[in-house]
Amino acid sequence: MLLTRDRLLRNLDWNLLYTFQTIVDESSITGAARKLSLSQPSVSNALKRLEQHLGMQLILRKKGVFSLTDQGLRVYEYASSAGRIIGHMAEQFAEETGSIKGEITIQIASYIHCPPFDKTLTQFHALYPKVFLSINTQPSADIVTSVAAGELNIGLSNKKTAQTGLNFDLLGYEQMAFYCGRSHPLFGKANLSLQDLSGLTYVSFESDQPGEGLSEVAKLRAEQEHWGELVAVSSNEEEVRRLIFSGVGFGALTVEGAKPFVEQGALFQLPPYEQLPINDVYLVSPANTPLSEVEKLFVNLLKKNVKTSVRQSYFP
């Protein structure tokens, strides 16, 4: 046989207590009904059921008078305490349920500048702050190899191969130009031509090879047989830029990436000034391996931003 205490705990409806607490907070059944989006009879009935369940009157109801009985005040205090605890619990569980967690690993060729990708990073972190992002730079060829080997699910590369099992989604294009640093003999000189680069040493990315990510740059370089010797390479944009700053040689950089340094007077653009190399930028992902939920969210947002960028650029 259940004790009175156990029977009360077992059968007490929290909704009745919450309704009673709201009646007191609003100082009227009418106000409680409005706040709870219920009819006044429903609220009155809930109060009556709670009083019957507890076996005591909680509110003195007379025309123009609203006051709590001594028992009603005690019940209100207990209900308020319980409400705070349940409210904290609800907030915590709602946060955990609505919060998406996980980790995304992305590899990107260091010389790639892709505004839709940058915008996606900003938006994605704002939407899913508990998702951990790990971003590393690799040559385009290595990125494609990693995705093909199942070691990576998201990569940004200039290289596209006719290889089954891989998706290559075009994200956009980037333009490259040739630059030198302040210590270079051509820095700041006007009316330069391609002939002025004859015999001058050249620095580049590892991907500046036929068939690799920067094949368009390699093609232009190959056409200029009078250009000087390739003396240094790196897979990292910062290091190629350092080589150019140091005067080791002139080299190719993305126009967008070089722009702030040109404005600062640290870099100077060299010929050619027209028909500059254009590189494709691809999202590389596995065709047969499903992405994780957080990876799907990131990729879908990236593709959405790419479409928006295309519309703004070509169909304003």
C-alpha positions as CSV (number, residue, x, y, z in Angstrom):
1,M,0.0,0.0,0.0
2,L,1.4,3.4,-1.0
3,L,2.0,6.0,1.6
4,T,0.4,9.4,1.1
5,R,3.8,10.9,0.3
6,D,4.6,8.2,-2.3
7,R,1.1,8.4,-3.8
8,L,1.5,12.2,-4.2
9,L,4.9,11.9,-5.9
10,R,3.6,9.2,-8.2
11,N,0.4,10.9,-9.3
12,L,1.2,14.6,-9.1
13,D,1.0,16.3,-12.5
14,W,3.7,18.9,-13.0
15,N,1.5,20.7,-15.5
16,L,-1.0,21.5,-12.7
17,L,1.8,23.0,-10.5
18,Y,3.1,25.0,-13.5
19,T,-0.4,26.3,-14.2
20,F,-0.8,27.2,-10.5
21,Q,2.6,29.0,-10.4
22,T,1.6,31.0,-13.5
23,I,-1.8,32.0,-12.0
24,V,0.1,33.4,-9.0
25,D,2.7,35.1,-11.1
26,E,0.0,36.8,-13.2
27,S,-2.2,37.4,-10.2
28,S,-5.3,36.2,-12.1
29,I,-6.7,33.3,-13.9
30,T,-7.3,35.5,-16.9
31,G,-3.6,36.6,-17.1
32,A,-2.5,33.0,-16.7
33,A,-4.8,31.8,-19.5
34,R,-3.4,34.5,-21.8
35,K,0.2,33.6,-21.0
36,L,-0.4,29.8,-21.3
37,S,-2.5,30.2,-24.5
38,L,-5.4,28.3,-22.8
39,S,-9.0,29.1,-22.2
40,Q,-10.0,30.5,-18.8
41,P,-12.2,27.4,-18.0
42,S,-9.1,25.2,-18.6
43,V,-7.0,27.2,-16.2
44,S,-9.8,27.2,-13.6
45,N,-10.2,23.5,-14.0
46,A,-6.5,22.9,-13.6
47,L,-6.5,24.8,-10.3
48,K,-9.5,22.9,-9.0
49,R,-7.8,19.5,-9.9
50,L,-4.6,20.5,-8.1
51,E,-6.6,21.5,-5.0
52,Q,-8.5,18.3,-5.0
53,H,-5.3,16.3,-5.5
54,L,-3.6,18.0,-2.6
55,G,-6.7,18.1,-0.5
56,M,-6.4,21.8,0.4
57,Q,-7.6,25.2,-0.9
58,L,-4.7,27.2,-2.4
59,I,-6.4,30.5,-3.5
60,L,-9.2,32.5,-2.0
61,R,-11.5,33.3,-4.8
62,K,-14.0,36.1,-4.1
63,K,-15.2,38.8,-6.4
64,G,-12.5,41.4,-6.8
65,V,-10.2,39.5,-4.4
66,F,-7.2,37.3,-5.2
67,S,-5.1,36.0,-2.4
68,L,-3.1,32.9,-1.4
69,T,-4.0,30.7,1.5
70,D,-1.2,29.8,3.9
71,Q,-1.1,26.3,2.2
72,G,-1.2,28.0,-1.2
73,L,1.9,30.1,-0.4
74,R,3.8,27.1,0.7
75,V,2.8,25.2,-2.5
76,Y,3.8,28.2,-4.6
77,E,7.3,28.3,-2.9
78,Y,7.8,24.6,-3.5
79,A,6.5,24.8,-7.1
80,S,8.8,27.8,-7.8
81,S,11.9,25.9,-6.5
82,A,11.0,22.8,-8.5
83,G,10.3,25.0,-11.6
84,R,13.8,26.5,-11.4
85,I,15.4,23.0,-11.2
86,I,13.3,21.7,-14.1
87,G,13.9,24.9,-16.1
88,H,17.7,24.4,-15.7
89,M,17.4,20.8,-16.8
90,A,15.3,21.7,-19.8
91,E,17.7,24.4,-20.9
92,Q,20.7,22.0,-20.6
93,F,19.0,19.2,-22.5
94,A,17.7,21.6,-25.1
95,E,21.2,22.9,-25.7
96,E,22.7,19.5,-25.9
97,T,19.9,18.2,-28.3
98,G,20.1,21.3,-30.5
99,S,23.9,21.5,-30.5
100,I,25.7,19.7,-33.3
101,K,29.1,18.5,-32.4
102,G,31.9,16.8,-34.3
103,E,35.2,17.4,-36.1
104,I,35.9,18.3,-39.7
105,T,39.4,17.8,-41.3
106,I,40.1,19.9,-44.4
107,Q,43.2,20.1,-46.6
108,I,43.7,23.0,-48.9
109,A,46.4,24.0,-51.3
110,S,48.0,27.0,-49.5
111,Y,48.0,29.3,-52.6
112,I,44.2,28.9,-53.1
113,H,42.1,32.0,-52.4
114,C,38.4,31.1,-52.5
115,P,36.0,33.7,-51.1
116,P,33.0,31.3,-50.9
117,F,35.1,29.0,-48.7
118,D,36.1,31.8,-46.4
119,K,32.5,32.9,-46.1
120,T,31.5,29.3,-45.4
121,L,34.0,29.1,-42.5
122,T,32.5,32.2,-40.9
123,Q,28.9,31.1,-41.3
124,F,29.5,27.5,-40.3
125,H,31.3,28.4,-37.1
126,A,28.4,30.8,-36.2
127,L,25.8,28.1,-36.8
128,Y,27.8,25.2,-35.2
129,P,30.3,26.6,-32.7
130,K,30.8,23.2,-31.1
131,V,32.2,21.6,-34.3
132,F,36.0,21.5,-34.3
133,L,37.7,22.5,-37.5
134,S,41.2,21.2,-38.5
135,I,42.6,22.8,-41.6
136,N,46.0,22.0,-43.1
137,T,47.8,22.9,-46.3
138,Q,49.1,20.4,-48.8
139,P,50.1,20.4,-52.5
140,S,47.1,19.8,-54.7
141,A,48.4,16.4,-55.9
142,D,48.7,15.2,-52.3
143,I,45.2,16.3,-51.5
144,V,43.8,14.3,-54.4
145,T,45.8,11.3,-53.3
146,S,44.6,11.6,-49.7
147,V,41.0,11.6,-50.8
148,A,41.5,8.7,-53.1
149,A,43.1,6.7,-50.4
150,G,40.2,7.3,-48.0
151,E,42.4,9.4,-45.6
152,L,40.5,12.6,-46.3
153,N,36.9,13.6,-47.1
154,I,37.2,17.3,-47.9
155,G,39.9,19.0,-49.9
156,L,40.4,22.1,-51.9
157,S,42.6,21.7,-54.9
158,N,43.6,23.1,-58.3
159,K,44.2,19.6,-59.6
160,K,41.5,17.5,-61.3
161,T,42.1,13.9,-62.4
162,A,40.0,11.5,-64.4
163,Q,39.8,9.1,-61.5
164,T,36.8,7.0,-60.5
165,G,35.7,7.3,-56.9
166,L,36.3,11.0,-56.6
167,N,34.0,14.0,-56.9
168,F,35.4,17.3,-58.3
169,D,33.0,20.2,-57.7
170,L,34.1,23.4,-59.3
171,L,34.2,26.2,-56.7
172,G,35.5,29.0,-58.8
173,Y,38.6,30.4,-60.4
174,E,41.7,32.3,-59.3
175,Q,44.0,34.5,-61.3
176,M,47.8,34.4,-60.9
177,A,50.4,37.0,-61.8
178,F,54.2,37.4,-61.4
179,Y,55.8,39.5,-58.7
180,C,59.2,40.5,-57.3
181,G,60.3,42.0,-54.0
182,R,61.9,45.3,-53.2
183,S,65.5,44.1,-53.5
184,H,64.8,42.8,-57.0
185,P,66.4,44.7,-59.9
186,L,63.1,45.2,-61.7
187,F,61.2,46.5,-58.6
188,G,59.3,49.7,-59.4
189,K,60.4,49.9,-63.0
190,A,57.9,51.0,-65.6
191,N,57.2,49.8,-69.2
192,L,58.6,46.3,-68.6
193,S,58.1,43.5,-71.1
194,L,58.5,39.7,-70.9
195,Q,62.0,40.2,-72.4
196,D,63.1,42.1,-69.3
197,L,62.7,38.8,-67.4
198,S,65.3,37.1,-69.5
199,G,67.8,35.2,-67.5
200,L,66.3,36.1,-64.1
201,T,66.0,33.5,-61.5
202,Y,62.6,32.1,-60.7
203,V,60.9,30.7,-57.5
204,S,57.7,28.7,-57.5
205,F,55.3,26.3,-55.9
206,E,55.8,22.5,-56.1
207,S,52.6,22.3,-58.0
208,D,54.0,24.5,-60.8
209,Q,54.5,21.5,-63.0
210,P,52.7,20.3,-66.2
211,G,49.6,18.3,-65.2
212,E,49.7,19.5,-61.6
213,G,47.6,22.1,-59.8
214,L,49.4,25.1,-61.3
215,S,49.8,23.7,-64.7
216,E,48.6,27.0,-66.4
217,V,51.5,28.8,-64.7
218,A,53.9,26.0,-65.7
219,K,52.6,26.3,-69.3
220,L,53.3,30.0,-69.4
221,R,56.7,29.6,-67.9
222,A,57.6,26.9,-70.4
223,E,56.7,29.2,-73.3
224,Q,59.2,31.7,-72.0
225,E,62.4,29.8,-72.8
226,H,64.5,32.8,-72.1
227,W,63.5,33.0,-68.5
228,G,66.2,32.1,-66.0
229,E,66.7,29.1,-63.8
230,L,64.2,27.8,-61.2
231,V,66.2,28.1,-58.0
232,A,63.7,27.4,-55.2
233,V,60.3,25.8,-54.6
234,S,57.8,25.4,-51.7
235,S,54.4,24.0,-51.2
236,N,53.5,26.8,-48.9
237,E,52.3,30.2,-50.1
238,E,53.9,32.1,-47.2
239,E,57.3,30.5,-48.0
240,V,57.1,31.3,-51.7
241,R,56.2,34.9,-50.8
242,R,59.2,34.9,-48.4
243,L,61.5,33.8,-51.2
244,I,60.2,36.6,-53.4
245,F,60.5,39.2,-50.6
246,S,64.1,38.1,-50.1
247,G,65.0,38.7,-53.7
248,V,65.9,35.0,-54.4
249,G,63.8,35.3,-57.6
250,F,60.5,36.4,-59.0
251,G,57.5,34.2,-58.9
252,A,53.8,33.6,-59.3
253,L,51.2,34.4,-56.6
254,T,47.5,34.7,-56.7
255,V,46.4,38.2,-57.5
256,E,44.0,38.4,-54.5
257,G,46.7,37.0,-52.2
258,A,49.3,39.5,-53.4
259,K,47.1,42.5,-53.5
260,P,47.7,43.7,-49.9
261,F,51.5,43.4,-50.3
262,V,51.4,45.3,-53.5
263,E,49.5,48.1,-51.8
264,Q,52.0,48.1,-49.0
265,G,54.9,48.4,-51.5
266,A,56.4,45.1,-50.6
267,L,55.6,43.4,-53.9
268,F,55.7,44.7,-57.5
269,Q,53.9,43.1,-60.4
270,L,55.9,42.0,-63.4
271,P,54.8,41.1,-67.0
272,P,52.7,39.7,-68.4
273,Y,49.9,42.0,-67.5
274,E,47.3,40.4,-69.8
275,Q,46.2,36.9,-70.4
276,L,47.2,35.9,-66.9
277,P,47.1,32.2,-65.9
278,I,43.7,31.1,-64.6
279,N,43.4,28.1,-62.2
280,D,40.3,26.2,-61.4
281,V,39.5,25.6,-57.8
282,Y,37.8,22.3,-56.9
283,L,36.2,20.7,-53.9
284,V,37.5,17.2,-53.8
285,S,35.5,14.6,-52.0
286,P,35.0,10.8,-52.1
287,A,32.2,9.5,-54.4
288,N,31.7,6.2,-52.7
289,T,32.4,7.0,-49.0
290,P,29.5,8.8,-47.2
291,L,30.4,12.0,-45.4
292,S,29.7,12.5,-41.7
293,E,26.7,14.6,-40.8
294,V,28.9,17.6,-39.9
295,E,30.8,17.2,-43.2
296,K,27.6,17.1,-45.1
297,L,26.5,20.4,-43.4
298,F,29.8,22.1,-44.3
299,V,29.8,20.9,-47.9
300,N,26.2,21.9,-48.5
301,L,26.8,25.3,-47.1
302,L,29.9,25.7,-49.2
303,K,28.0,24.8,-52.4
304,K,25.3,27.2,-51.5
305,N,27.8,30.0,-51.1
306,V,29.4,29.1,-54.4
307,K,26.1,29.5,-56.2
308,T,25.5,32.8,-54.4
309,S,28.9,34.0,-55.5
310,V,28.3,33.0,-59.1
311,R,24.9,34.8,-59.2
312,Q,26.4,38.0,-57.7
313,S,29.4,37.9,-60.0
314,Y,27.6,37.1,-63.3
315,F,23.9,37.6,-62.8
316,P,23.5,40.6,-60.5
